[in-house]
Amino acid sequence: MVDVLDRAQFEPLEKQYIESARSGLGPVCGVDEAGRGPLAGDVYAAAVILPETYDLPGLNDSKQCTAKARERLYEAITKQAIAWAVGIATVDEIAEINILRAALLAMRRAVEALAPPAAFALVDGNQCPPLSIPCEAVVRGDARCASIAAASILAKVSRDRAMVELDGQYPGYGFAQHKGYGTRAHYEALERLGPCYVHRLGFLH
C-alpha cells in the first residue's frame, strides 16, 4: 500500500490549470465519486478546491488509504480547502437513469454546491459530467491530481459514514462492515432477509 503520494507525482495537468487560474481563469476543483459498484446505497461524489499550499501528509487515492487514514485526511481536507462539497444521487435515481449517469449527476451536484465556485474542474475518469464550467477528464486522476485525490477521500468517507447509519436503520445486512459491496456476507444476508429499500435491485440479477 502506498503511504504517501509525492507531490511531484501529481498530474502536470493540474499544475497547468492552477497556473492558468492564477492568471485569471479562476479556482480549479478536483472531482471524484465513490460507490458505483456496491449492491446498496446511494452514489456519492465530492468536489474540492485546494489552496496553493496545503499540509496533507499521506494524501492519495482513497482506495490506497486505510479507513483511519481517510478519516484523518477528511478532517484535514475540510479544514484546509478553499471550498468543498459533496453531492449524492439516490438509489431511486440509479434505478431510473443507470449508475454511470447517476455518478455523473452526483459529480455535477457537488461542483454546483461549491462556494466559492470553481472556474474549471478536473474530473477523475474518462468522462466529465455536464457542467456549466470547462472540465477535463483525467484517467486515474485520483492517483495523479492532488485535488482529485482529496475529492476521492471526501466522497469515500461521506459514503462510508452514510452506510454505517443505514446499518442502524436496516440491521442484519452488515452495511457498516461491507458498505454495501457484494461480499459473501452481504449475499448471505440477502438470501436470509431479501433486499431492503436501499438495495439497487438492478444490481442483484
C-alpha positions as CSV (number, residue, x, y, z in Angstrom):
1,M,0.0,0.0,0.0
2,V,1.3,3.4,-0.9
3,D,1.6,5.5,2.2
4,V,2.1,8.9,0.6
5,L,1.7,10.3,-2.9
6,D,4.7,12.5,-3.6
7,R,3.6,15.9,-4.8
8,A,6.0,15.6,-7.7
9,Q,3.8,12.7,-9.0
10,F,0.6,14.8,-9.1
11,E,-0.6,15.2,-12.7
12,P,1.1,18.0,-14.6
13,L,-2.4,18.9,-16.0
14,E,-3.4,20.1,-12.5
15,K,-0.3,22.3,-12.3
16,Q,-1.0,23.7,-15.8
17,Y,-4.6,24.6,-14.9
18,I,-3.7,26.0,-11.5
19,E,-1.1,28.2,-13.1
20,S,-3.8,29.3,-15.6
21,A,-6.1,30.0,-12.6
22,R,-3.6,32.4,-11.1
23,S,-3.5,34.4,-14.4
24,G,-7.3,34.9,-14.4
25,L,-9.1,31.6,-15.1
26,G,-10.3,31.2,-11.6
27,P,-10.3,28.4,-9.0
28,V,-9.7,24.8,-10.1
29,C,-11.6,21.9,-8.4
30,G,-10.9,18.2,-8.3
31,V,-13.9,15.9,-8.6
32,D,-14.4,12.2,-7.8
33,E,-17.1,9.7,-6.9
34,A,-17.5,6.8,-4.6
35,G,-19.9,3.9,-4.7
36,R,-20.5,2.9,-8.3
37,G,-20.1,-0.8,-7.6
38,P,-22.0,-1.6,-4.5
39,L,-25.3,-3.5,-4.3
40,A,-26.8,-1.0,-2.0
41,G,-26.7,2.7,-1.1
42,D,-26.5,6.0,-2.9
43,V,-23.6,7.0,-5.1
44,Y,-21.6,9.9,-3.7
45,A,-19.3,12.5,-5.3
46,A,-17.1,15.3,-3.9
47,A,-15.5,18.5,-5.4
48,V,-12.6,20.2,-3.7
49,I,-10.7,23.4,-4.3
50,L,-7.3,23.2,-2.6
51,P,-5.3,26.3,-1.7
52,E,-2.0,26.9,-3.4
53,T,-0.2,25.5,-0.4
54,Y,-1.6,22.8,2.0
55,D,-0.4,20.3,4.5
56,L,-2.0,16.9,3.8
57,P,0.6,14.2,4.5
58,G,-0.4,10.8,3.1
59,L,-2.9,12.3,0.6
60,N,-3.6,9.7,-2.0
61,D,-6.3,7.9,-3.9
62,S,-8.8,6.8,-1.2
63,K,-8.5,3.2,-2.3
64,Q,-4.8,3.3,-1.3
65,C,-5.6,4.6,2.2
66,T,-6.7,2.8,5.3
67,A,-10.0,3.8,6.9
68,K,-8.2,5.5,9.7
69,A,-6.0,7.5,7.3
70,R,-9.1,8.5,5.3
71,E,-10.8,9.8,8.4
72,R,-7.7,11.8,9.3
73,L,-7.4,13.2,5.8
74,Y,-11.1,14.1,5.7
75,E,-10.8,16.3,8.7
76,A,-7.6,18.0,7.3
77,I,-9.0,18.5,3.8
78,T,-12.3,20.0,5.1
79,K,-10.3,22.4,7.3
80,Q,-7.8,23.5,4.6
81,A,-9.8,23.5,1.4
82,I,-10.9,26.8,-0.1
83,A,-14.2,25.1,-0.9
84,W,-15.5,21.6,-0.8
85,A,-18.9,20.0,-1.3
86,V,-20.5,16.5,-1.5
87,G,-23.2,15.5,-4.0
88,I,-25.4,12.5,-3.9
89,A,-27.5,10.5,-6.4
90,T,-30.0,8.3,-4.8
91,V,-30.8,4.6,-5.2
92,D,-34.0,5.6,-7.0
93,E,-32.1,7.8,-9.4
94,I,-29.6,5.0,-10.0
95,A,-32.5,2.7,-11.0
96,E,-34.1,5.4,-13.2
97,I,-31.0,6.7,-15.2
98,N,-28.4,4.0,-14.6
99,I,-25.3,4.1,-12.4
100,L,-23.0,5.9,-14.8
101,R,-25.4,8.8,-15.3
102,A,-26.2,8.8,-11.5
103,A,-22.5,9.1,-10.7
104,L,-22.1,12.0,-13.2
105,L,-25.2,13.6,-11.6
106,A,-23.7,13.4,-8.2
107,M,-20.5,14.9,-9.5
108,R,-22.4,17.8,-11.1
109,R,-24.3,18.4,-7.8
110,A,-21.0,18.5,-5.9
111,V,-19.4,21.0,-8.3
112,E,-22.5,23.2,-8.3
113,A,-22.6,23.3,-4.5
114,L,-19.1,24.8,-4.2
115,A,-18.9,28.2,-2.5
116,P,-16.9,30.0,-3.8
117,P,-17.5,28.3,-7.2
118,A,-14.8,26.7,-9.3
119,A,-13.9,28.1,-12.8
120,F,-12.5,24.7,-14.0
121,A,-13.0,21.1,-13.0
122,L,-10.5,18.2,-13.2
123,V,-12.6,15.0,-13.1
124,D,-11.5,11.5,-12.3
125,G,-12.1,9.0,-15.1
126,N,-12.7,9.3,-18.8
127,Q,-15.9,11.2,-18.9
128,C,-17.0,14.6,-17.5
129,P,-20.4,15.4,-16.1
130,P,-22.4,18.1,-17.8
131,L,-21.2,21.3,-16.1
132,S,-21.6,25.0,-16.6
133,I,-17.8,25.4,-16.4
134,P,-15.0,23.9,-18.5
135,C,-13.7,20.5,-17.3
136,E,-11.1,17.9,-18.2
137,A,-11.3,14.1,-17.6
138,V,-8.2,12.7,-16.1
139,V,-7.8,8.9,-16.2
140,R,-6.6,7.6,-12.8
141,G,-6.8,11.2,-11.7
142,D,-7.2,10.2,-8.0
143,A,-3.6,9.0,-8.1
144,R,-2.3,11.9,-10.2
145,C,-4.0,15.1,-9.1
146,A,-4.0,16.4,-5.5
147,S,-7.4,17.9,-5.7
148,I,-9.0,14.8,-7.2
149,A,-7.3,12.7,-4.5
150,A,-8.8,15.0,-1.9
151,A,-12.2,14.7,-3.5
152,S,-11.9,10.9,-3.5
153,I,-11.3,11.0,0.2
154,L,-14.3,13.2,0.9
155,A,-16.6,11.1,-1.3
156,K,-15.5,7.8,0.2
157,V,-15.7,8.9,3.8
158,S,-19.1,10.6,3.3
159,R,-20.5,7.4,1.8
160,D,-19.0,5.1,4.4
161,R,-20.5,7.2,7.2
162,A,-23.9,7.1,5.5
163,M,-23.7,3.3,5.2
164,V,-22.9,3.0,8.9
165,E,-26.1,5.0,9.6
166,L,-28.0,2.7,7.3
167,D,-26.7,-0.3,9.2
168,G,-28.7,1.0,12.2
169,Q,-31.9,1.5,10.1
170,Y,-31.6,-1.9,8.3
171,P,-29.9,-4.3,10.7
172,G,-28.8,-7.7,9.6
173,Y,-27.2,-6.8,6.3
174,G,-23.8,-5.8,7.6
175,F,-23.7,-2.4,5.9
176,A,-21.3,-1.0,8.5
177,Q,-18.8,-3.7,7.6
178,H,-19.0,-4.1,3.8
179,K,-20.5,-0.7,3.0
180,G,-23.0,-2.3,0.5
181,Y,-20.4,-4.1,-1.6
182,G,-21.1,-7.6,-2.8
183,T,-19.2,-9.6,-0.2
184,R,-20.0,-13.1,0.7
185,A,-21.6,-12.0,4.0
186,H,-23.8,-9.5,2.1
187,Y,-25.0,-12.1,-0.3
188,E,-25.7,-14.5,2.6
189,A,-27.7,-11.7,4.3
190,L,-29.7,-11.1,1.1
191,E,-30.6,-14.9,1.0
192,R,-31.8,-14.7,4.6
193,L,-33.6,-11.4,4.5
194,G,-34.2,-10.4,0.9
195,P,-33.4,-6.9,-0.3
196,C,-34.4,-3.8,1.6
197,Y,-35.3,-0.3,0.4
198,V,-31.7,0.8,-0.1
199,H,-30.7,-2.1,-2.3
200,R,-30.1,-1.5,-6.0
201,L,-32.4,-4.1,-7.4
202,G,-31.0,-3.9,-10.9
203,F,-27.6,-5.0,-9.4
204,L,-28.9,-8.1,-7.8
205,H,-29.8,-10.1,-11.0
